[in-house]
Amino acid sequence: MGLNMDRANLEYMAEVLGCEVGMIHFSYLGLNVRINHKRAASWEKLLEKIRRRLALWNDKHISLGGRATLIQTLLSAMPIYCLSFYRFPKKKKTLREIVQIQRKFLGWVGWENICKKKENGGLCIRNLENFNYALVSKWAWRFLNEPDSLWARVIKSKYGGCCWVMGWFDFGETYGG
């Protein structure tokens, strides 16, 4: 369907212009536009990118510290851009899969300890679920504190003026509360 256009107008415009109505899937700055990011399948491209990148390092003899550094710099950094705009799907399959890839690469089972600060005996690897929440919270905070900015006005006109409508937050189901 057209962007901000109902089906009847869209079909009329397609007839006038002599073209077909279709779906456009494209990416902008690496983010897929016009797909449902609440579905785990939408994140498969990112997962595949992480797997491909990891395959380059898998056969190498790398120390535990080197592997932790690779996870912190490479495997945790790749999904951050997506995570700053979209929450992980509620069923957390994607989150579990990224953590499983990281865990398998590191070869250590006590993941909760790995995510602790170094002073507390961990390796300081980000908890992606908490980090995703923090990144998305930044947008909600900006939405509430910059109500007259252009992007906030666009969101208000499209989604009704409330950042909760965009699905940024669902406190009861995902983050406790």
Kinemage of the C-alpha trace (Angstrom):
@kinemage 1
@onewidth
@group {chain A} dominant
@subgroup {mainchain}
@vectorlist {calphas} color= white
{ca met a 1} P 0.000 0.000 0.000
{ca gly a 2} L 1.134 3.576 -0.577
{ca leu a 3} L 2.766 5.635 2.081
{ca asn a 4} L -0.006 7.446 3.986
{ca met a 5} L -2.548 6.647 1.258
{ca asp a 6} L -5.653 4.495 1.450
{ca arg a 7} L -6.120 1.600 -0.966
{ca ala a 8} L -8.828 3.266 -3.123
{ca asn a 9} L -6.735 6.389 -3.790
{ca leu a 10} L -3.680 4.264 -4.416
{ca glu a 11} L -5.463 2.162 -7.043
{ca tyr a 12} L -6.925 5.273 -8.672
{ca met a 13} L -3.489 6.913 -8.902
{ca ala a 14} L -1.989 3.707 -10.309
{ca glu a 15} L -4.695 3.628 -12.992
{ca val a 16} L -4.166 7.299 -13.883
{ca leu a 17} L -0.392 6.822 -14.086
{ca gly a 18} L -0.681 3.512 -15.906
{ca cys a 19} L 1.308 1.486 -13.386
{ca glu a 20} L 0.764 -1.393 -10.976
{ca val a 21} L 0.346 -1.316 -7.225
{ca gly a 22} L 3.107 -3.230 -5.482
{ca met a 23} L 5.204 -3.397 -2.349
{ca ile a 24} L 8.558 -1.713 -2.088
{ca his a 25} L 11.173 -3.268 0.141
{ca phe a 26} L 14.319 -1.220 0.322
{ca ser a 27} L 16.910 -0.246 2.841
{ca tyr a 28} L 17.972 3.197 3.911
{ca leu a 29} L 21.244 3.560 5.814
{ca gly a 30} L 21.233 -0.202 6.315
{ca leu a 31} L 17.742 -0.367 7.850
{ca asn a 32} L 15.026 -2.206 5.949
{ca val a 33} L 12.101 0.087 5.261
{ca arg a 34} L 8.535 -1.137 4.887
{ca ile a 35} L 8.950 -4.449 6.722
{ca asn a 36} L 7.563 -5.441 10.079
{ca his a 37} L 10.482 -5.357 12.519
{ca lys a 38} L 8.315 -7.011 15.161
{ca arg a 39} L 8.644 -10.286 13.253
{ca ala a 40} L 11.747 -12.383 13.875
{ca ala a 41} L 12.086 -13.109 10.129
{ca ser a 42} L 12.731 -9.408 9.525
{ca trp a 43} L 15.968 -9.652 11.489
{ca glu a 44} L 17.329 -12.621 9.515
{ca lys a 45} L 19.445 -10.407 7.251
{ca leu a 46} L 21.240 -8.987 10.306
{ca leu a 47} L 21.737 -12.470 11.785
{ca glu a 48} L 23.173 -13.723 8.520
{ca lys a 49} L 25.550 -10.756 8.385
{ca ile a 50} L 26.765 -11.557 11.920
{ca arg a 51} L 27.224 -15.237 11.009
{ca arg a 52} L 29.187 -14.379 7.843
{ca arg a 53} L 31.453 -11.973 9.692
{ca leu a 54} L 32.047 -14.512 12.440
{ca ala a 55} L 32.908 -17.253 9.940
{ca leu a 56} L 35.971 -15.225 8.962
{ca trp a 57} L 37.316 -15.521 12.533
{ca asn a 58} L 36.043 -18.948 13.547
{ca asp a 59} L 39.032 -21.013 12.415
{ca lys a 60} L 41.592 -18.645 13.873
{ca his a 61} L 43.405 -19.387 17.112
{ca ile a 62} L 42.308 -16.438 19.213
{ca ser a 63} L 42.699 -16.048 22.973
{ca leu a 64} L 39.698 -15.598 25.259
{ca gly a 65} L 40.541 -11.889 25.570
{ca gly a 66} L 40.756 -11.563 21.791
{ca arg a 67} L 37.395 -13.275 21.357
{ca ala a 68} L 35.815 -11.015 23.988
{ca thr a 69} L 37.217 -7.972 22.187
{ca leu a 70} L 35.791 -9.210 18.872
{ca ile a 71} L 32.371 -9.689 20.469
{ca gln a 72} L 32.472 -6.216 22.011
{ca thr a 73} L 33.637 -4.456 18.867
{ca leu a 74} L 32.191 -6.486 16.039
{ca leu a 75} L 29.327 -8.715 17.080
{ca ser a 76} L 27.771 -6.273 19.539
{ca ala a 77} L 28.309 -3.253 17.296
{ca met a 78} L 26.668 -4.663 14.161
{ca pro a 79} L 23.093 -4.762 15.507
{ca ile a 80} L 23.334 -1.461 17.419
{ca tyr a 81} L 22.155 0.744 14.564
{ca cys a 82} L 19.017 -1.403 14.128
{ca leu a 83} L 18.528 -1.597 17.888
{ca ser a 84} L 18.547 2.173 18.191
{ca phe a 85} L 15.361 2.338 16.108
{ca tyr a 86} L 13.562 -0.973 16.622
{ca arg a 87} L 12.937 -3.181 19.627
{ca phe a 88} L 13.685 -6.856 19.458
{ca pro a 89} L 10.598 -8.912 18.631
{ca lys a 90} L 8.611 -9.835 21.771
{ca lys a 91} L 9.328 -13.546 21.515
{ca lys a 92} L 13.047 -12.711 21.760
{ca lys a 93} L 14.068 -15.389 19.237
{ca thr a 94} L 16.372 -12.910 17.510
{ca leu a 95} L 17.933 -11.793 20.789
{ca arg a 96} L 18.507 -15.406 21.861
{ca glu a 97} L 20.074 -16.195 18.484
{ca ile a 98} L 22.530 -13.267 18.652
{ca val a 99} L 23.487 -14.217 22.208
{ca gln a 100} L 23.862 -17.859 21.132
{ca ile a 101} L 26.197 -16.805 18.289
{ca gln a 102} L 28.256 -14.719 20.719
{ca arg a 103} L 28.273 -17.457 23.365
{ca lys a 104} L 29.327 -20.145 20.886
{ca phe a 105} L 32.128 -17.948 19.563
{ca leu a 106} L 33.378 -17.194 23.052
{ca gly a 107} L 33.052 -20.805 24.187
{ca trp a 108} L 31.984 -19.887 27.700
{ca val a 109} L 28.701 -20.939 29.293
{ca gly a 110} L 28.200 -18.469 32.187
{ca trp a 111} L 26.769 -15.680 30.019
{ca glu a 112} L 25.412 -13.696 32.991
{ca asn a 113} L 28.959 -13.475 34.364
{ca ile a 114} L 30.333 -12.449 30.979
{ca cys a 115} L 28.003 -9.448 30.888
{ca lys a 116} L 29.240 -8.190 34.273
{ca lys a 117} L 31.756 -5.374 34.546
{ca lys a 118} L 35.411 -6.379 34.604
{ca glu a 119} L 35.725 -5.231 38.225
{ca asn a 120} L 33.029 -7.776 39.102
{ca gly a 121} L 34.727 -10.672 37.320
{ca gly a 122} L 33.035 -10.332 33.928
{ca leu a 123} L 34.179 -9.428 30.450
{ca cys a 124} L 31.979 -6.320 30.118
{ca ile a 125} L 29.999 -7.613 27.120
{ca arg a 126} L 26.738 -5.747 26.601
{ca asn a 127} L 23.397 -7.235 27.537
{ca leu a 128} L 21.704 -6.522 24.197
{ca glu a 129} L 18.161 -6.580 25.592
{ca asn a 130} L 18.938 -3.872 28.144
{ca phe a 131} L 20.971 -1.930 25.615
{ca asn a 132} L 18.110 -2.075 23.096
{ca tyr a 133} L 15.754 -0.705 25.741
{ca ala a 134} L 18.164 2.152 26.523
{ca leu a 135} L 18.596 3.095 22.857
{ca val a 136} L 14.865 3.112 22.157
{ca ser a 137} L 14.241 5.044 25.391
{ca lys a 138} L 16.468 7.789 24.008
{ca trp a 139} L 14.004 8.335 21.158
{ca ala a 140} L 11.018 8.369 23.499
{ca trp a 141} L 12.806 10.887 25.726
{ca arg a 142} L 13.598 13.109 22.722
{ca phe a 143} L 10.006 12.773 21.508
{ca leu a 144} L 8.695 14.011 24.844
{ca asn a 145} L 11.328 16.748 25.283
{ca glu a 146} L 11.438 18.034 21.696
{ca pro a 147} L 7.741 18.037 20.766
{ca asp a 148} L 8.121 20.745 18.114
{ca ser a 149} L 11.032 19.184 16.223
{ca leu a 150} L 10.325 18.148 12.646
{ca trp a 151} L 10.694 14.413 13.265
{ca ala a 152} L 8.407 14.576 16.337
{ca arg a 153} L 5.754 16.433 14.324
{ca val a 154} L 5.962 13.778 11.590
{ca ile a 155} L 5.546 10.992 14.166
{ca lys a 156} L 2.588 12.815 15.754
{ca ser a 157} L 0.849 13.323 12.417
{ca lys a 158} L 1.364 9.715 11.355
{ca tyr a 159} L 0.852 7.851 14.642
{ca gly a 160} L -1.387 10.120 16.680
{ca gly a 161} L 1.031 11.996 18.884
{ca cys a 162} L 2.151 9.306 21.283
{ca cys a 163} L 5.464 7.425 21.133
{ca trp a 164} L 3.789 4.389 22.747
{ca val a 165} L 1.780 3.979 19.547
{ca met a 166} L 4.998 3.307 17.628
{ca gly a 167} L 5.536 0.228 19.779
{ca trp a 168} L 8.665 1.573 21.408
{ca phe a 169} L 7.419 0.483 24.802
{ca asp a 170} L 5.317 -2.338 26.110
{ca phe a 171} L 6.404 -2.388 29.716
{ca gly a 172} L 4.249 -5.242 30.952
{ca glu a 173} L 5.364 -7.862 28.474
{ca thr a 174} L 9.017 -7.232 27.767
{ca tyr a 175} L 10.817 -5.461 30.546
{ca gly a 176} L 8.873 -6.418 33.631
{ca gly a 177} L 6.735 -3.931 35.464
